[in-house]
Amino acid sequence: MKALFRRSQALQKLGRLDQAVSDLQRCVSLEPKNKAFQEALRALGSSMHEKMKTMSCTDSKVQQMFQILLDPEEKDADKKQKAAQNLIVLAREEAGAEKIFQSDGVRLLTQLLDTAKADLMLAALRTLVGLCSGHRSRTMAILAELGAPRLSAVLGVEHEQVSLAACNLLHVMFDSLKEGLQKDFRGKEDAVVLDSSKDLKLLIKHLLELLALEGASAHGRDNALNLLIKVVPRKSPKETNNSMSLWVIDQGLKKILEVGSTVCGAPGSLPVTENSRMSASVLLSKLYDDLKCDAERENFHHLCEDYVRSWFEGHELAGKLRAIQAVSCLLQGPSDAGNRVLELEGIMDSVLSLCASVCEAHQLVAVEALIHAADKAKRASFITANGVSLLKEIYKHSERDSIRIRALVSEDRSVLYAVASTLVNCTNSYDHEEPDPQMLELAKYAKQHIPEQHPKDKPDFVKRRVRKLLAAGVVSALACMVKSENPALTNSCRELISRVFLALVEEAEDRGGVVAQGGGKALIPLSLEGTEVGQTKAAQALAKITITSNPEMAFPGERIYEVVRPLVSLLHLQRTGLENFEGLMALTNLAGISERLRQKILKEKAVPMIEGYMFEEHELIRLAATECMCNMAMSKEVQELFLAEGSDRLKLMVLYSGEEDEKLRRAASGTLAMLTALHPPICKRIPQVTVHWLEILQALLLSPSVELQHRGAVVVMNMMAAEREVAAQLIASEMLEILSVLAKDKDKPRVAQAAKESLAQAVAYGLIKPNPGQE
């Protein structure tokens, strides 16, 4: 019966009310007189009635929300915003999404898109995301209603947020069309859904056309490139079908190069951002890597050569600039294709001659191409022989820093990975596995080479290098690298930066400087995005900062709430013991700051994990978990967990109050002192949880530690005040003598005061008589 009852509660939380009712009905049939079962069944019946009532009026609510949004007479902005938000929230749930879809919602959402008002367009796009998520048949129907040209046009609008929302919708559509349904009703849906490959190609075709469309916005073009990067190439080499990449190369390679070859500021050039060419390079690189044989690569090379040649020949200076810019784009992406194109007759000569141009824009294009060309050894020697003196002249005489720096060093954000790798080597922050001693002995016996640690990788040398890097301002440089909205900032690059940050905060005295230079702010996005290892390293660095620094100073304002999720991630079972420990310590500090932070920790479902670590064999982890629970117990929701029937939480706290570890006793007894003060029923339950409760309380009062004595005295005082029967049990033991002695101790005023109040309560109950002439 207990199992059935618990399962019905779980099913109710999951929203499966009909199954929950079935379990409760079985409970009632097995034990008809049980009032708890009867009340639960009655409450669940009313919940089901309310849900049915809500669902029946959902249709009218959907209509009302659309009416408010589409009414030109409606001037109340707050009302419109609330209607839009309600629509978005409703669409995120499967039942709500289906209701909107069945209520002619797609046609109405299309009307919202056609209003050309940013707020209404955003509401429509975000609602459509909910309708399309994980549902292939609905996605195909919506695509048929809206049309790929309309979606492409919305992606290319000037309003950046609208374009980004359209990009998100298209991404969701691609996922739904490619992977089909992710939910339990897959069989039902697959039976009625047609092949979606035509829809995929249609969407991609319009994205490719958007790249070369003059009327498209710069950020719309960037969003289209990023979308193509995510959805076209194969996710894994294990997938054998690369037909989509081949189709995009044939249909759109030249359109991608149109973006990559655009010279900013040139007459008639496409609107682009500073990231557009790099995004085009990344897409070209992904497509090239997706090719499987020499014939496919040869086709790629021919298309690139044809494009560059078409601009280089017969278009005079403007065409040569476009051709050179295209070469730079290829060298930054699929470098094999770039190197092949660079060997076309006249290209390198044109690059060098344009470096001497009096036009700074021409110089900038040429010098940048020269930088990328110098990566290959034979070409570097050609540049050394023919171009170094020219580059020196440019550095000396050019007034633009952007040209001078390129002439001097090859500056480019595509070097992020190389810089991050170098810093990881300097800080020796790769994972190190200790070799098995037995395997070492076997290797020696077999006369095999055994890798040895480099002398300069010993801790003292690493510490000195880290100090030099900190003094040189490495934290500011890393923060700039993280801020960079650059396709070159890949997940692998993020992981390397996280490793460096973790090495920089290893010593407690260095953490303040890291925070002051923006390290704390930079670590938050690193802990939320990237590879699992990178996120874990960043989260551990955040934990180290939170442990030794004032969190409110290290993460001011709302930023402190963003730290909670990364710290909670350190409590997962697959993390190391050190990561668990540091995560718990950091959460302990946060939980002691404010109720809002405790609520955030609760929301991240950290409490069950914290409780789990209270049973850990490792003493330090067990202590950290208990201290964290002590601070979390200031929240009402956590206090209610200790009041729950059938729970061993209270028993554990009482037993830990009698452990040998003083810090563990302090944390557990502190929790007891707080709980007994706030909830008298807990005072009545302490004698029931363990037969050793009296010995534990007496040991606290007789402890040499004043803090433990005070905590014990407060617990006893609260228990005395809670109920006469509990007070009688306490007074009948040696507790009366202990309290009498402590009440006279003038060196410990707080302990003495608590003892006096306990004795006064005993007098009030009539359990003892006051001493004549004494307090």
N, C-alpha and C positions, 0 to 999 in steps of 0.2 A: 504493500500500500504506500509506503514511504517513497519507494522508487517511482510509482505511478504519479504520486502527488508532485514530486520534484520535476518529473518529466512534463507534467501539465504546465508547471510554472515556466519551464524553459520554452515550451512551445508557445506559450502566451507571449513571452518576450520576443520570440521570432515572428509573431504576427499570425501564426497558424492556429487560429482560434478554434476551428472546428475539431482539430485533433486534440487540442487542450481540453475541450468540453468532453470528448469521448473518454479521455483518461480520468477526468474528475467524476464522470458518471459511474465508471467502474469502481472508483474509490467509495462513492456513496453506496453503491450496491453491496460492497463488501462490508462496510461499516456504516449503516444507515443513521446511527445516532451521533456520529461525529459532527460537531457543530462547525469545526474548521472547514471540513469538506463542503458542508452545506452552504456556508457563507461564501466560500471561494467560487462555488458553482453559480450562486446567485449573482455575484459580482461579474463573473465572466459572461453570464447571460446578458446582463445590462451592457457590457462592453461590446458584445456582438451586435446588440440592437442599435447602439450608437454608431457602430461602424457601417451597418447596413443603411442607416439613415443618412450618414455622411456620403456614402457612395451614391445613394439615390439622388442627392442634390448636387453631386459633382458636375453633372452635365450643365445645370443652370449656372453654376459658378464659373465654369469655363466660358460660357457665353457672355456672362457679365464682365469678365476680365477683358475679353476681346472687345466688347462694346465700349468699355472705358478707354481702351487704348486706341481704338479706331474712330472715336467720336471727335470730330474737329471742334465741337463746341466746348468740350471738356477742358477747362483751363487749370484745374487743380493739379499741379505737378506732383505733389506728394501722393495723391490718389493714383495717378498714372504709374508712378514708380512702384508703389505697393502692388498694383495689379500685375505689373511686369515681373516683379520678384516672385509673386505667388505662382505665376504661370511657369517660371523657370524651375521652382521647387517641385511643383506638381509633375513636371516632365521628367524629373530625375528618378521617380519611382515607376516601375513597370506598369502598375495599374493606372496611374495618372497619365503616363505617356500614351497608353492605349485609349484612354478616354478622350484625350485631346485629338488623337488621330481619328477616332471614330466620329467625333463631333465636328467634322469638316474643318479641323484645326489647321491643316496644311494650307488650304486656300486662304484662310484668315491670316496666317503667318506670312504668306506671300504678299498680302496687302500691306502688312507692317513693313516688309522689306522695301516695297515700292514707294513708301512715304518719303524716303530719302532723309528721314530724321534720325540722327545718330542713336539717340536713346531707344527709340522704337526698333531700329534695326538690330541693336545689340540684344534687346529682349527676344526678338524673333530668332536670331542666330543661336542664342544660348538655349532657347527652348527646343529648337531643332536638334541640337546636340543630344539632349535627353531622349528625343524620339528615335534617333538613329543609333544610339549606343547599343552595340551587341545585338542588333535586330536587322537581319539582311533584307527580309521582304519589305519591311517598313521603309528601309533606306532606299530600296529600288523604287518604291511608290513615290517617295518624296522627291527623289531625283527626277522622276518622270514629270512630276507636277511643277517643280521649280525650273528644271532645265539647266544643263551644264553652263550655257552662256550666261545666265543670270548669276549663278554662283561665282563664275570667273570674274564677272563685272564687279560684284560686291568685294571680292578679294582685292581688286585693283583700285578701290576708292582711296581718296586722299586721307580720310579719317583713320588714324593709325589703329585705334581700338577696334573699330568695325572690321578693318582688314584682318587684324589678328583673330577676332572671333570667327570670321569666315574661314580662316586658315584652320582653326581648331575644328570647326564643323566638317570641313573637307577631310581632315585627318581621320576623324571618327567614321566618316562615310567610307573611306578607303579601308579602314580596319574591318568594318562590318561586311563590306563587299568581298574582301579577300579571305577572311577567316570564317565568315558565316556566323551562326549563333554560338554564344558561349554559355547558354543557359540550359535548363532542364528540358525545355520543349523543343530541342533541336530536331527530333524526328518529325514532328508535326510540321515545322516550318520548312524543312528540306523537301518535304513532299510536294510543296506548292511553289517553291522558289525556282525561277529559271536561272540559267547560267548568267553570271554577273560580269564576265570578262569584257563584254562589249561596253558596259557602263564604265568599267575601270579605264578602258582605253579612251572613251569619250571624255572623261574628266581629265586624264593626263594630256590629251590632245589640246584641250582648252587652256590648261596650265602652260603648256609649251608656247601656245600662241600669245598668251599674256606676256611672256618674257620679252617678246619683240614688239609689243603693242605700245605705240608712242603715248597714248592717253593714260596708260596705267601709272599708278604712283610708284615712287621709289621703294617704299616699305612693302607695298603689294607685290612688287617684283621679288624682293628679298623673301617674303613669305612663300611665294610660289617655288622659289629655288629650294628653300628649306624643306618644304613639303615633298618635293621630288626626291630630295636626298633621303627622306625617311621612308617613302613608300615604294620606290622603283627597284633599287637593288635587292638582291636576295639577302635575307637576314643571316643565313648561315651557308657555308660552302656545301653542307650536306644536302641542301635543296638542289635538285638537278636542273630545274627549269629556270633558265635566264632569259626567256623569250621577251619579257617585258623590257629588260635593259636593251636588248637588241632592237626592239621596236622603237624605243626612245632615241637610241643613237641614230637610227635611220631617219626618223621623222623630226627629231629636235636638236641634234648635235649643233647644227649651225645656229639655231636660235639661242642655245646656251652660250655659244661663243659670241653672239651679238652683245650679250650682257658683259661677258668677260673682256671684250675688246673695246668697250665704250671708253672714250677719253673724256673725263669730266670737264665741263666747260666748253667743249667744242661745239660749234654750230650744228644744230639738228641732232645732238646726242640724246640718248635715252636718259630719263631721270633715274639716277642710281644713288645708293648710299656708299659710305666708305667700306661697308662690308660686302657689297654686291659682288665684286670681282672674286673675293676670297670664297664666297658661297658658290659661285660658278666653278671655281677651281676644285672645291670639295666634291661637288656633284660630278664633274668630269672624272675625277679620280675614282669615285665610287663606281661609276659606270665602267671605267677601264678595268678596275679590279674584278668586276663581275663577269668579264669575258673568260671563256674557257679554252679557246684554241687559237693558234697562230692566224688562221683565216679571219677570225672575228677581230683580232687586234689589227691585222693589216687593213681591214675595212675602216676601222677607227682612224688609223694613221692617214689613209687616203682622204677621208672626209676633212680632217684637220688641215692637211696640206692644201686641199682645194680651196678651203675657206680663206686661209692666209694668203694664198697666191691670188685669189680673186680681189683682195684689197690692195695687195702690194703692187700688182701690175695694172696700170692704166687709171689710177685714182690720184696721182700726184702725191703731194705731201700729206694731205689729210688721210688718204688711203694707207700710206706707209705707216703713219702713226697708229691707225687701227690695227694693222697687221702686227706691228711690234707689241702693242698692248695685248693682242690675242696670244702671242708667243709667251709673254710674261704670265698670262693666266694659265697656259698649259704647263709651263715650267713649275708653277706653284702647285699644280694638281698632278695629272699623269705626266711625270717628267720625261718618261720615255718618248711620248708623243711630242712634247715640247722640244726635246733635243733633236728629234728627227726634223721638225719644222725649221729649227734654227739653222740647220745645215743646208736649207734651200739657198740657192745662189743669190747673193746680194743682201741677205738679211743682216748678217753681222756687220758688214761694211756700213749699212744704213744706220745701225744702232750707234756705232762709233761716230759717224758724221753728225748725227742728231745731237749727240752729247755736246758738240761745239756750237749748237744753235744759239742764236741770241734770244730766242723765245723761251722763257722759263718753263712753260707748260710742255714744250717739246723736250727740253732737257730732262724734266722730271720723268717722262715716259721712257726715255732712252736709258737714263742712269739706272732706273729700276729694272729694266730688262737686262742690263749689264750685270747687275747684282745676281739675278737668278741664273744668268748664263755662266757666271764664274764658278758655279758649283762643280762643274765637270773639269777634271784635271787638264785635259788637252786644251779646253777653251780658256781656262784660267791662264795658261802660259801664253796664249794668243793675246789675251787682254793685257797681260804683263808687258808683252813686247810692244803692243800698239796703243794701249789706252791708259796706262798709269799716269803718264805726264799730263794727259788731258784731264783725268779725274782730279789730280792735284790742283790744276788751274781752276776747275769748277769749285773745289772746296775753298780756295783762296778768294775767289772773286764773286761768287754767287751771293746775292743778298738774301736769298730764301733759305732758311734753316732746313726746310724739308728736302731741298736739293743737296745742301752741303753735307747733311748727316748721311744721306744715301751714298754720296761720293766717298765719304770717309769710311763707313762701316757697313754696309749691307743691312741696315736697320729694317726690321719687319716683324709684325706680330706673329708671323708663321714660325718664328724661332721660339715660341713659348715652350714647346715640348723639350727642345734642346736645352734651354735655360733651366727648366724645372729638373731635368735629368742631372744636369751638372750640380745643381744645389743639393739634390738627394745624395749624390756621391760625396760632396763636401761634408754633409752632415751625417753621412753613413747611416741613413735612415731606412734602408731596406730591411725586410724581415730576415732575422738570422735564426737558423735552426742549429741547435747544439748537436754535433754528431754523436752517435751511439758509441760509447767507449769500447764495447765488444767488437763493433765493426771496424773501429780504428785499429785495434789489435790485429784483427784478421788482415786488414789492408797492409799493415806493416809486415806481417808474416809472409804475405804474398808479394811483398816488395812492390806494391802499387803506389803511385804518386798520391800523396795526401795533401789537399789544398790547405794552406796555412794563412792565417789572418795577416794582412799587411801591417807592419809595425806602426804606420801612421794612422791605422784605423782603431787603435787602442783608445779607451775612453778619455784619457787626458788630452790627447791630440785633438779628438773630435770636439771636446769641450772648448778648447782654445779656438778652433775654427769657427764654432758656433758664435762665440763671443765677438770674433772679428766680423762675421757676417752681420750680427746685430748692430755693431758699431757703424757698419757701412750703410745701414738703412735697408736691410734685406726685407724687413716686414712691409715697409711702404711699397717696395717693388712687387712683392707677392700680392698685396692688396690690389694694386693696379692690374696685375695679371688676372685676378679673379673678377674684377669689375668689367674687364674687356668683354663686350658682347661680340665675340669673334668665333667663327666656326673652328678656328685652330685650337680653341680651348676645349679640347675633347675630354671625355670622361677619364681617359688614361692620364691626361695632363692634370686634371683635377686631383687624381689620386696622388700623383707625385707632389703637387703643392701641399696636399694634406699631410703627407709624410714629412715634408720639410717643417711645416708648422708644428707638428708633434715633437720633432727634435728641438725646435727653438724654445718650447715651453717645458722642456724636461726639468730644468733647474728652476726652483720656485722663485729665486730672486730675479730671474729674467722675465717673468710673466707680466709684471706691471708695465715694462717697456714695450712688450708685444702688444698689449691692449692699447697703450697710449698712441701707438703708430697705426692703429686701425686693424690689428690682427683679430680681435674678437668679432668685429663686424664681418670680416672676410670669411671667418670660419663657418658662420651660420649657413650660407648657401652651399659651401663645400660639404657640410654634414647632411644636407637634404637632397643633393643631386650628385650623380656620378656612380662609380663602381661601388659595390658593397664594402670592399676594403677601404676605399678612399673615404666613404661616408663614416666608417667606423673610426678611422684615424683622426678625422676632423672632430668627431664627437668626443673622442678621448682627450684631444687637445682642449676642447671647450670645458670638459670635466675638470682638467687640471687647473685651468684658469678659475673656474667657479669655486674650487676647493680652497684656494689660497687668497683669492681676491674678494672684495665686497662685490657680490653679483650686481647690485644696483648701480655701482660705479662702472663696472666692466661692461655691462649691457644696459645702458640707460633707456628709460622710457619703455615703449612697447617691445623693444628688442629682447628683453629678459624673458618674455613669454615664448619667443621663438626658440629659446635654448632648451626648453623642456623636452620636446620630442626627440632631438638627438641624444639627450642624456638618457631618456627612457630606453632608447634603442640599445644602449650598452648593457641593459639587464637581460637581454635575450640569452637563451641557454647556450647558443653557439659561440657566444663571446668568451674571451679568456677570463680567468679569475681576477686578474688585475683590472680589466675593463669593467667587470661587474662591480668590483670594490670602489673604483673611482666614480662610476656612475651613481652608486648609492650615496657616497660622500657628498657629491655635488647636489643631488636631489635633496639631501638632508638640509644643506644650506638654503636652498630655494624654498623648501617647505616651511622653514622658520621665519620667512620674510612676511608673507601676507596670505590671507584667505584666498585671494584671487589666484595666486600661484598654486596653492594646494588644490584648488578646483581644476586648474589646468592639468596638474599631475594626475588627478582622478580621471579626467576626461581622456587622457592618453592610456588609461587602463594599466597604470603602473602598480597599483596597490596589491593585486594578486602576486605579481612578480616579487615585490618587496617582501611579502609574507613568505613566499617560497624560500627566499634567501635567509630568513630567520631560522631555518632548519639546517642551514649549510654547516658542514663539518669544519670548514676553515674558520678559525676564531675571528679574524679581522672582518671577513665578509658578514658573518653572523652579527657581529657588533654593529657594523655600518647599517645593516638592514634594520636592526632594532632601534638604533638612533633615528633612522629615517621614519620608522613607524611612530616613534615618540612624537616627532614634529607633525606628522600627518594626522595624528590623533586629535589635534586641535580642531579638525573639521568635523562637523556634525555627522556627515555620511560615514566617516571612519569610526566614529564613536558608536554608531548604530551597529556596526559589524561586531563589536565586542558585546553588545546586548543580545545578539541573535542566539536563540535556543539551539543547543546541540553543537555549538562552536567551541573549539579548544583554544581560541585566541587568548582569552583571559587566563586560562590555566598556564599557557606558555609564559605570559608576562609575570605571573606569580612565581613560577619556577625559576625564571631567569633572574628574578630579584634575589634569589638565594645562591646564585653561581659564585665561583671563586673570582672570576674576572671583575674587577671593581668597575670598569667602564660599562660593562654589560649590565651589571647590577644597577648602576646609576641611571642608564637609559630606561631599563624596564621598570624600576621603582618610580621614576619620574612620570612614566606613562600611567602607572597605577594611581599616583597621587592626583593627577589631573582627572582621570576617569572617575575616581571615587568622589571627587569634589563636585563633578557635574551630574553624575548619575547615581543616586542612592541605591537603586536596584543592584548595581555592581558590587556595592559593599556587602549586600546580603548573600551574593553568590560566591564571594571569595572563599568562605569556609567550606563550600561544597566542591570546589574544583580540585583540591588536593588535601590530603591529611596532614601535609607538612606546612600548611599556611601559617600556623602560629609560630613554629620554629623560625620560619623565614622572616616574619615581621620582627620577632625578638632579635634575630641576628642583625637586622638593619638598625634597630635602635641601639644595639651594643657595639656597632661598628666604630673603628677609630676615625673613620671619615665623617666629618661634620655634614657634608652634603648628603651622604647616605642616611645618617641619623635624622636629618631634617625631613627627607622624603618619607622615611618610615614613620616618623611622628605624625606627618600630615595624613598618611594613609590611615593610621590608627585613629586619629581625631575624626576623620570622615566616617569611618566605620562605627565609631561610638555614637556619632550624631545620627546615623541612618536608622538604627533599630535597637530597641532595648535588649532583644534576645542576643544579637551579635555583641553588644556591649557586655552583657553578662558573661559570654564565653571568654571575652578578652580579660575581664576583671578576675574571673575564676582562676586564671593562670598566673604565671610569674610576671605577667605584663604590668600588674598593679605596682609591684615593687620597682620595676624598671622605670615606669612613668613617674613614680614618686621621687626617685633619685634625679631623673632628668629635669623635673620641674624646678629643682633647687640649683641647677647648674647655671651660674651667672655668666660663665664664659661663652655660653652658646645661647644667646637670647631667643633666637627663632625656634630652636628645638625646645627650649624651656617653655615658651609661650604655647606651642602646640600641645605639649604634655599637660600643662595646666588646664587647657580647655578640655582635654580628654577626661581629666579627673573631675572637672566641674560638671561635665555631662553625666559621669557616673554618679555623682552626688545627686544631680537632678532626677535621675532614674530611681534613686533610693538604693543603689547597689552598694554604696559605701557612705560613711558618715564623715563630715568635715572635721578636721582637727580643731579643737577649741583654740581660739586666739591666733589662728593662722589663716592665710588666704586659702 
